[in-house]
Amino acid sequence: MTAPTNTELLTITLAEGRRRLVAGDVTSVQLTQMFLDRIADTDDEVRAFVTVTAESALEQAAEADALLARGDAAAPLTGLPIGLKDVLMTRGVRTTAGSRMLDRLVPPYDATVVTRLGEAGAISLGKLNMDEFAMGSSTEHSAWFPTANPWDLERVPGGSSGGSAAAVAARQCIATLGSDTGGSIRQPASFCGVVGLKPTYGRVSRYGLIAFASSLDQIGPFTSTVEDAAMLLQAIAGPDPLDSTCYDEPVPDFSAQLDRGLDGLRVAAPQEFFGDGMDDDVASAVETALDLLAANGAIIDRSPSMPSVPMALPVYYILAPSECSANLARFDGVKYGYGARGGESMWADMEATRQHGFGREVKRRILLGAYALSAGYYDAYYLQAQKVRTLIRREFDRVFAEHDVIVAPTAPTVAFRQGEITDPYQMYLNDIYTIPANIAGLPAISVPGGFGKGRMPVGLQFVGQRLDETALLGVANAYEQLTQWPTFPSGNVGST
């Protein structure tokens, strides 16, 4: 192999980076420094990072190079630099969840996924911006600053994992981790033209993930290719005694079916995922993708009906706020985090803490959840939502009894302009196609599916069967190989 140029390295994949490092074409220190330089060159525009850990990243890179030089780099991600959503606990590194409430939090331990990435040899470049406590669809609700979309700096990158998606699209990291409660990996992946995978609920440990809605949250990767998503999932998945909701099953080889092809694939395209509210350019891109799947041997079935799926959005906005109101009750200003002092009583201090520590969107959801759980309303709202959740799960099971995968748009629009959406309900509608997979606990992936107005990316979503990420990744990879949509914008960010 010839020595790669900086331009080639900036668009490198995890798989290619692994080959280059093992072959000695580049060192981990060179690779890490190049991405740190890229962050320094571009993050004033993109604002993806909350914290950059340059010194520790270069130390880790030097250690990786020593292993590589000895031929002792068996760990699959040795020397490869990635970024972490700022909702993941990192020992000794500030972790804010995008909130003033945790402005000064420096955790004493790592999240399980962070530990596993370290064991796999990955290097952390730092912590990435997000909507506060993962509540939002645009990363405009961060307490620190909004993040920009690298394809158009006046548009949002999606949310809540907007920093994670933007960092991959802006070539600031090879890959990143995010979290997905109602679409917070897949929707920003769609907006930023990258790959975003939400694994099955319980496939990846949530220990050390600052909780939003505990029955919905799941950690997953952002990458530039499906192959890389499989590699990163391989590193972080598996049982964890620290998380009782984690599946206690061996981790399969997620790359095993990447060459499976599409011939004979039974694809469901339920009508409920193609309803009102989708922009014409998004609908056109998704229809083109379905035609391409059919032309390459897939059997497209538009007949399945899932009548409860439209209820997923209101179900989510009862269940998720209810869980967040309970989870965020721990932030009382007494034990950790921001705490107001000097009031007339403990109760006055607690009220002031929450008034100033939480942002507007977080307060809105806490109030929604507290109302749904309150006496006299629990049965009418929360309990009813749980019953509809069961119906949605059964409808997915019925469709998957006769189909291999479900195909749908990831988001109803391309990325919108910063400040364009001010109505909370309109903002919530951005997750209308992603929320059902969270409600049912199923794996789902967004891959680049073309472009819409303003030459902005459109995401195509594949939903798979529970614990069958291997087949899901195989289907997504087969589609990706047919299209080769660009995952990096040209000329919008930085000097390359």
N, C-alpha and C positions, 0 to 999 in steps of 0.2 A: 504493500500500500504506500502511496505517496503521502507526504505530510499534508494534513488538511489545512486549508486557509481558515482565517477567523470567521468569514462568512459561512463556510461549511459547518464549522463547529457551532455557530450560533443556532443553526437549524438542525442540529444533530438530534437523533432520537436516543432513548435509553439503550435500545438494542445495539445501535451503531456505536454509541459511546462506549459500551462494554467491549465491543470488538476492537475499537481503536485503542483503548487503554491496555487491553491484554496484549495487543500486537506491538505496543510501544510507540505508536504514531504520535501520541500526545500524553502528557502527564496529567494527573489529577490536579496538581497545583496550577498548571497552565489553564486547564479547563475551568477550574473554579475562579481563578483570577479574571479570566475573560468574562465570565458571567457577572462577577462583581463589578467589573468595569462597565458592563452593559447596564447594570442597575444604576450605577452612578450617572451614566450618560442619559438614561431615559426616564428615571422615576420621578423627576420633577414634572414630567408630562403625564405619565400614567398613574403615579401614586398608588402602586400596588402594595408596597411594603410599609408596614408599621415599624418593624425593627429589622435591621440588617446585621447579621452576626459574622462580619467579615473575618475578624481575627480567629475565632474558633473554627470557621469553615476552612481557612487556610491551614490551620493546625491539623484538622482532620484529613485534609487533602495530602499533606506531607506524610501522614501515617499510612494513608492508602497507597501512596507511591512506594513506600518502603515494602509494603506487602506485595505489590505488583512486581517490584524488582526482584524479590525473592521467589517469585512464582507461587506465592502463598495467598492469592486473592480468590479463594473459592466462593466467597460471598457474592451473590449475583449483582449487587448494586455498588460494588466497591469503587469508590472514587467519583461517583456520579452526583452532581449537585442538584438538589431539589428545594422547594419551598413549602412551608406549612401554614395552613390557615390559623389565624390567631385565636382560635377556639380550642386548640390542642395544648395541653399542659406541657411545658418544656422546662426541665430542671435548670434553674439559674438564669433563665431568659424570660424577660417580661412577657406576660400573657394577659391580654386585655379583653378578649371577646368583643372588641370594638366599642367598649363602654367606659365611661368615666368611673363607673362603679369599681372597675378593676384596674384603674390607671397605674397603680403601683404594685400590682400583684407579680411577684417573682416566685413561681412554684418551687417546692422542694423535691418534686418528683416529675418523671416523664409519663405522658400517656402511653398506653401499651403500644399503639401504632408507632410512636416515636422511638420507643425502645426497639421495636422490631426493625424499623428502618436502620437504626444504628447497627443492629446485629447483621443486617444485610449489606452493610458497608456504605450506605448512602451518606451524603454530606448535606447538612442543613445550611441554607443561605440566609434563613431568617423567617419572620412571621408576616403573614399577608393580611391585608385589610379585608373587612367584612361588614355587613350590616350588624348593628348591635345585637348581641346574643343570638345571632343568626336569624333575625326577624326582619325580612325585607327581600325585595326582588330587584334591587338596583345598586346596592352598596352606597346609596345616598344617605342611609340611616346610620352610617358609622359615626361615632362620636368625634373622630379625628379629621376626616376629610373624605370627599367622594373619590372613587377610583374612576378613571376614564377607560373607554373601550379603545384598544390599540388600532382597530379598523377605522375609527372616527372618534377623535378625542373629545368631541362635543356630545357623544352618546354614552350611555351607561354600559357597563360590562355585564349587567345582570346581578343577581344576588341569591342568597346572601354571600356566596363564596366568590364575589366579584374579583377580589384581589388575586385569588388562586387561578382563575381563568385568564385574567388579563396578563399575569406574569408569564404564562406559557405562550400566549399569543404574541406578547411583546418580546419574546425570546430572552427573558430575564432568568429563566430556569428551564431545565430540560423537562421537568414534570413537577407537579405539586399535589398536595392533599387538600381536600375540602370536606365539608359535611353536607348531608342532604336530608332535610326534614320534610319538605314538600316540593322539592325540585331544585334545591340550592346548589347542586352540582350540575344537573343537566341543563337548566335554563341558562346559567352563565356560559356553559360550554357552547350552547346554541348561539348565544349572542356574540361570542368571541371566536367562533369558528374552530373550536378544538374538540377533543374527545373527552367526555365526562361520564364516569361510571358510578352508579349507585348500586352497591351489592345488595343481596338479600339481607333483610333485617336479621341481625344476629350472626352474619358471616364474619364480620370484623368487630373486634372488641371496642366498646364505647368507654372503657375505663380511661379517665383522664380527658375525656371530651366534656367541656363545660355544657351542661344539659340545657336544651330548649324544651323538647317534648320527648320524653324518654321512650315512648312506645313507637316513635317514628324516626328518630335520629339514626343516621348511619354515615360512616366515614368512607370516602372513596377517592379515586385518583382523577386528576386532570393530566392529559398527555396530548401529544400530537399525533399518535397512532394508536390503533386498537391493540397491536402487539405490545406496545409499551404499557397500556392499561392492564393487560394480563400480567406483565412482569411486576408491576407495582402492587397489584392485588395479591399476587403470589407471596410477596414479602410481608404483607400486613394481615392477611387472613388467618383464621384458625381459632381454636378454643382458647379461652382465657379464664382461669379460676377467679380472676378479679371482676369478671362481668358475668353474672348469672344468666343473662339473656343471650349469651354467645352460644352458638351451636357447638356441641361437644362431638364433633365429627372430624375425621382426617381431611386435610386440605387437598383437593384434587389438583392435577396439572392443568392450570387454566389456559395454557397454550396448546393443549392437545388437539383441539379441533379448529385451529386457526386456518387450516387448509381444507375445510370441509366442503366449500362450494355451496351453491344454491339449488342445484338440481333436485326437484321433488320436495323442496321446503314448503311446508304448509303455513302460509302467512294469513293471519286474520287482520282485517282493517275495519274494526267495528265503527258503525256509523256515528256513534256518540263521540268519537274522537275527531270527527270531521264536520262539526256543527257550526252554528253561527258564531261570529266573533273572530274567525280566522281571516287574516288579510289575504287578498287575492294572490299576492306574490308568494306568500308562504304556501298557500294551497297549491299553486302551480308547481312549486319546487317539490313538494311532497308527491304530487301526482306523477311527476317525471321520475322520481325515485321508485315509485311503485311499478311504473312501466318498465324501468330498467331491471328491477327484480324479476318481473314476469318474463322479460326477454331472455333472461339467463337461467330459466328453469324453475323459478319459484311459482307456486300455485297461490294466486291472490284470491282470497275469499272476503267479499264485502258484506256478506249476509249476516254475520253474527251481530246480535244486538245485546247490549249491556245496559238495560234501562236504569240501573241504579248508579252507573258511573257519573252522570251529571250531578248526583248528590254528593260526590266526593269533596267538592269545594266547600259547601256548607258544613259537611261532617268534619272536615279538617279544621275549619275555623271555629268549631266548638271544642274538639278534642285537643288540638295543639295549644290554644290559649289556656285551656283548663290545666293542662300539664305544666305549662310555663308558669302559671300563677302559683302552682305548688312549688316548682323547682326554684323560682326566683325569690320565694319567701325567705330563703336563707340569707339573702343580702339585706341585713338589718343594721349594718354599721357597727356591730358589736365585736364580732370575731375576726373579720377580715374585710378587705375592700374599703371603699370610701365610707367615711363615717362623719356625720355632722355632730358637733359638740356645742355645748353652751346653752341649750334650750331650757325651758322651764321644767321639763321632765324627760324621762327616758323615751316616752311616747312621742314627745315633740321632736326629740333628736332623730328618732326612727322615721318620722314623717318627713323631716327635712332631708335625711339621707336619701330616701327614695325619690323625693321630689327633684333633687338636684343630681342624683347619681344615675337615674334612668332617663333615657330619651323618650320623645313623644310616642314613637311606635311601640316601644316596649311597654309603656304605661297603658296604651290602648289595649294591648293584648292581655295584660294582667287583669284589667278591668273586665274585659270580655269573659275571661276564664273564671274569675271570681263570681261573676253574675251567673254563668252556666252551672257552677257548682253550689250555688247558694240554696238555702232551704226554700222549698216550694218550686224551684226551677230545675233541680237535678234530674228528676224523672222526665220532665218535658224536653230537656235539651241534651244533657250529657248522656243519659241512659239511652235515649232514642238514637243519638248519634252512634253509639256503640252497636246498636242493633242494625243500623244501616251499614255500618262498617262490615259486619258479618255478611250481609247480602252482597256487598261489593266483592268480598273475597270469594264467595260462592260463584259469582258470575265469572270471575277470572278462572276459577277451577273448571267451570263448564266449557269455556272457550278453549282452554288448554287441553281438554280431553280430546279435542279433534284437530288442534293446531300446534305448531312448534313455537311460533313466536307471534307477537302482536306488533304491528307497525303503526306509528302515529306521528304527527308533528310533535316536536319538543315544546315549542312555544307558539302562541297564535300570531306573533308579530316578530319582526326583526328588532334589534336594539333601538330603543327610543331615545330621544334627546334628554340630557340632564335637565331636570326641572319641569319636564313636559307633563308628567303625571302627578297630580296633587291629590286626587281623590283616592283614599285608601282602598275602596272596593275595586276601582279600576286597576290599581296596582296588584291586588290579590288575584285578579283574573289572569295575570301572566303565568300562573302556575296551574291553570285549569287542566292541562294535559299531562302534567308531571305528578300531581298529587295522587291520582288513583293508585300508582305503583307503591307509594309510601303507605297508603291506607291498607293495601293488601300485603305489604311486606315483601314485595317481589323485586328481583333485580331488573335494572333498566339502564340503558346506555344511550347517550346522545352522540351522534357522529355528524360531521359536516355533510349537509345535504343540498348544497347549492347556495345561490345568492338571491336576495330580494332587492327591494328598492334601495337606492343609495349604495348599491354594491355591498350590502351588508349580509353577513352569513345567515343561513337558515339551518336549523338543526333537524335531523331525522332521528326519531326515537324508536328503539327496539325494546320491548318488554319481554322478559323471559320467565320460565317457570322457576318456582322456589328452589334455591340452592343449585340451579343449573347455569351458573355463570359461564361454564365452559362452552356450552352450546350457544349461549347468547353472544359471547365474544367471537365465536366462529362465524356466526351469521353477520355480525357487524363488520368483521374483517373482510368477509367475502364482498360485501357491498363497497367497503372502502377501496378494495383493490380494483373495482370496476370504475371508480370515479376519480380518485386522486385529487380531490378538491384541495386547493392550497389552504394550509392552516396558519400561515404567517402573512400578515399584511405587508405590502411593499410601500415604503416611502412615507408612511404616516408617523412613525415613531423613530427618533434617533437618526443616526447617520448612515445606517446600512440599508 
